[in-house]
Amino acid sequence: MDLGLKGKIVVVMASSKGLGKAAAMEFAKENATVVISSRSQEALKLTKEEIQKRTGNSDVHLRICDMSKEHDILSLFQFVIQKFGRIDVLINNTGGPKAGGFSAVDDSDWYNAFDRNLLSYIRTARAVLPHMKKQQFGRIINISSSSTKEVIDGLILSNTFRAGMVGFSKTLAREVAGDNIMVNTIGPGRIATDRVAELNQLAADRQQVPIEKIIQKSESEIPVGRFGDPEEFAKIVVFLASSANSYLTGQSLVVDGGLLKAL
Ligand SMILES: NC(=O)c1ccc[n+]([C@@H]2O[C@H](COP(=O)([O-])OP(=O)(O)OC[C@H]3O[C@@H](n4cnc5c(N)ncnc54)[C@H](OP(=O)(O)O)[C@@H]3O)[C@@H](O)[C@H]2O)c1
């Protein structure tokens, strides 16, 4: 299948590692022009080199962008438009919110999670939409969590703001579908990244058991029998963000190896 991504301008937020990096790698394999970003110049530099080496695509660019800072977001998209004159694909992603239940988070945690995990996606969408409308082409993927379908105990900030993300994403999808802009949300279940390793460690500390026990139990709950690989997640992101997807919009999907029982 021709995904039609060759030469497309793709911006992947929070992509120095984990799911964002895996998505950037897959877009580079499709010969897109890829802009990666995160808070760390050094990490981005290494990631850029790795993507170029593994894919043979030299058209990979990096920009610092802290998703909780409006100025960083505006300046990233100013750079993209000045350099390439268009933007075809936006992959919204950011670091996970602080873990904890209701009593573990205070007002500043709530505000921080709003800034980083919801307002950031709204700001990036606002920055790209005028260009996508002018082009009459655009794809926006909002990376969320399986908590959009089934809350995860002890992750109240994720459960709250990812639900907001789905409402935002669905509403926006309906507003811009007539401009050939597709907007979808994709939630990872348990994909093997540092974030999942960190949550496993927190669970092990809380339950005072070895981390291997947490991993074993977690994998046994997944019908496929293992954590997902970031590349498996990224391939789905890339398909939905390509011109091969011209009709699926406004959806909230999970990539979870069959983990969730919710319909
Ligand atoms: N992996 C899973 O199975 C899973 C499950 C549910 C939800 N999620 C969610 O999916 C998202 C990505 O997760 P991941 O597993 O890929 O995490 P990860 O491996 O920890 O990677 C997080 C990425 O986000 C960047 N980042 C963190 N804070 C940022 C900020 N304020 N601005 C810009 N970039 C920032 C990090 O780069 P720098 O440190 O260089 O900034 C890094 O590149 C998170 O929101 C996570 O909660 C993941």
The ligand as a MOL file (V3000), in Angstrom:
LIG
                    3D

  0  0  0     0  0            999 V3000
M  V30 BEGIN CTAB
M  V30 COUNTS 48 52 0 0 0
M  V30 BEGIN ATOM
M  V30 1 N 4.1380 3.5400 26.8810 0
M  V30 2 C 2.8870 3.2480 27.2060 0
M  V30 3 O 2.4790 2.0860 27.2140 0
M  V30 4 C 1.9250 4.3300 27.5760 0
M  V30 5 C 0.7000 3.9500 28.1260 0
M  V30 6 C -0.2410 4.9440 28.3970 0
M  V30 7 C 0.0580 6.2690 28.1330 0
M  V30 8 N 1.2780 6.6000 27.6130 0 CHG=1
M  V30 9 C 1.5290 8.0110 27.3610 0
M  V30 10 O 2.1130 8.2170 26.0790 0
M  V30 11 C 3.0020 9.3450 26.1530 0
M  V30 12 C 4.3800 8.9310 25.6570 0
M  V30 13 O 4.8180 7.9020 26.5050 0
M  V30 14 P 6.1920 7.1190 26.3450 0
M  V30 15 O 5.9020 5.7610 26.8530 0
M  V30 16 O 6.7540 7.2870 25.0000 0 CHG=-1
M  V30 17 O 7.0840 7.8970 27.4160 0
M  V30 18 P 8.6800 8.0480 27.5450 0
M  V30 19 O 9.3620 6.8750 26.9730 0
M  V30 20 O 8.8940 8.4120 28.9600 0
M  V30 21 O 9.0170 9.3080 26.5990 0
M  V30 22 C 8.4900 10.5560 26.8930 0
M  V30 23 C 8.9410 11.5560 25.8350 0
M  V30 24 O 8.2980 12.7850 26.1350 0
M  V30 25 C 9.2650 13.8270 26.1820 0
M  V30 26 N 8.7400 14.8310 27.0960 0
M  V30 27 C 8.4530 14.6950 28.4140 0
M  V30 28 N 7.9540 15.8390 28.8990 0
M  V30 29 C 7.9270 16.7180 27.8570 0
M  V30 30 C 7.5190 18.0620 27.7290 0
M  V30 31 N 7.0450 18.7680 28.7570 0
M  V30 32 N 7.6280 18.6580 26.5240 0
M  V30 33 C 8.1220 17.9860 25.4650 0
M  V30 34 N 8.5220 16.7020 25.5260 0
M  V30 35 C 8.4280 16.0810 26.7140 0
M  V30 36 C 10.5500 13.1460 26.6050 0
M  V30 37 O 11.6770 13.8400 26.1340 0
M  V30 38 P 12.5560 14.9100 26.9590 0
M  V30 39 O 12.7600 14.3450 28.3240 0
M  V30 40 O 13.7830 14.9970 26.1120 0
M  V30 41 O 11.7470 16.1740 26.9510 0
M  V30 42 C 10.4300 11.8260 25.8400 0
M  V30 43 O 10.8730 12.0010 24.5170 0
M  V30 44 C 2.9930 9.8020 27.6170 0
M  V30 45 O 2.0690 10.8510 27.7790 0
M  V30 46 C 2.5280 8.5670 28.3580 0
M  V30 47 O 1.9190 8.8490 29.5890 0
M  V30 48 C 2.2220 5.6690 27.3400 0
M  V30 END ATOM
M  V30 BEGIN BOND
M  V30 1 1 1 2
M  V30 2 2 2 3
M  V30 3 1 2 4
M  V30 4 1 4 5
M  V30 5 2 4 48
M  V30 6 2 5 6
M  V30 7 1 6 7
M  V30 8 2 7 8
M  V30 9 1 8 9
M  V30 10 1 8 48
M  V30 11 1 9 10
M  V30 12 1 9 46
M  V30 13 1 10 11
M  V30 14 1 11 12
M  V30 15 1 11 44
M  V30 16 1 12 13
M  V30 17 1 13 14
M  V30 18 2 14 15
M  V30 19 1 14 16
M  V30 20 1 14 17
M  V30 21 1 17 18
M  V30 22 2 18 19
M  V30 23 1 18 20
M  V30 24 1 18 21
M  V30 25 1 21 22
M  V30 26 1 22 23
M  V30 27 1 23 24
M  V30 28 1 23 42
M  V30 29 1 24 25
M  V30 30 1 25 26
M  V30 31 1 25 36
M  V30 32 1 26 27
M  V30 33 1 26 35
M  V30 34 2 27 28
M  V30 35 1 28 29
M  V30 36 1 29 30
M  V30 37 2 29 35
M  V30 38 1 30 31
M  V30 39 2 30 32
M  V30 40 1 32 33
M  V30 41 2 33 34
M  V30 42 1 34 35
M  V30 43 1 36 37
M  V30 44 1 36 42
M  V30 45 1 37 38
M  V30 46 2 38 39
M  V30 47 1 38 40
M  V30 48 1 38 41
M  V30 49 1 42 43
M  V30 50 1 44 45
M  V30 51 1 44 46
M  V30 52 1 46 47
M  V30 END BOND
M  V30 END CTAB
M  END
